[in-house]
Amino acid sequence: ACESLSDGLGKSAAVLVQNPLKKYQRGSGAGPALAAAVRAVPAAAIAPASACASAVHYALLGFRNSLDPERKKESMEKYCPTQPWEED
């Protein structure tokens, strides 16, 4: 869950800071770099919210799996079939 959240925050930082900075360093000037940062605000706001939702999803999935191990086993068999090298 923490990894998911940190990925979302990292994406926001990259969109708000790194991309406009690259544009500025390439010689576009401060105006276009600032415009790129302003255009990136909606995406930067959505990334942490999406990451937070993903973190909550994984936390609830872990909680469900701890309460119902049989259902976890069924899910693992359904979505992660046994590989040929794992068979006994």
Secondary structure as UniProt FT lines:
FT   HELIX           2..13
FT   HELIX           14..18
FT   HELIX           19..23
FT   HELIX           24..28
FT   HELIX           30..67
FT   HELIX           69..79
FT   HELIX           84..86
//
